[in-house]
């Protein structure tokens, strides 16, 4: 997603995030599907979706791609960070890192000890609340280089909060335990086996192409649009210097990349 996307593209992608969140709430998909769909709304380097446990007073990561130390901070220390009271409130529509006062960042162990060493310079944290106002968890998204979030993206983060809260607060999805990296959230392929030139999403699409699925079928499985699938296919062919989808499918088979049933 090198080029800035149009408002229509962002809104279209947001619909798929909501669909993924609804699937999680129904128990029909894992929470990783939400972060995978979210990558089509906004480009990120790390993201996580965490549920708040009021009894243990800690977060439990349902899906995420942060390193272990960052995940541990989110789970056990973030709620005591000086930044947390600022972003924790039903009326707030997400706290973007570029909007946090510098003095507050300087007082935040999470930024000094966790995000800054990772080279994080942008992103958003969004607290999630149930219909009764109960805090249920949060979304964290981080980027290594500062990217100005277009107004449609900022608005979409706010508009998606109810669906995300339903997914996190439903008890559906992954049980408490180790985080599921977003980069490993693909359906049926091993990202460790993907060609180094491909992004995790492109490897997912390559796996689906290898199964002979059409762009529309792939879009439905990965919660993206057929047009986005077509763009990914074009990038795959260019990066791997392949002439067509059949050659891409053959390359996927040689790499051991394949979809789930």
Secondary structure, DSSP 8 states (H G I E B T S, - for coil): --S---HHHHHHHHHHHHHHHHHHHTTSS-THHHHHHHTTTS--SEEEEEEEETTTTEEEEEEE-S-HHHHHHHHHTGGGSTTHHHH-STT---EEGGGS-HHHHHT-HIIIIIIGGGT--EEEEEEEE-TTS-EEEEEEEEESS-----HHHHHHHHHTHHHHHHHHHTS-SS-SSS---GGG--SS--GGGS-TTS-HHHHHHHHHHHTT--HHHHHHHHTS-HHHHHHHHHHHHHHTT-SSHHHHHHHHHHHT-----
